């Protein structure tokens, strides 16, 4: 398994958005979905039970060593898709 580090931006948004770091690692290690984005980065998503099922979206640049978490956010678009399936 390759090392993955948080960028300064990712660290800042975790604090600003009150996102727990362990949720980031959980999303990367056991994603509900993983895809290559149009931006060339790897996108991981996972509903976070502790946040009422809101979907955490973690963007990782896996073209650099160590891989870097570029940004993290709760994806409102994916919550709507998830809610429609229920």
Secondary structure, 3 states (H helix, E strand, C coil): CCCEEECHHHHHHHHHCCCCHHHHHHHHHCCCEEEECCCCCEEEEEEEHHHCCEEEEEEEECCCCCEEEEEEEECHHHHHHHHHHC
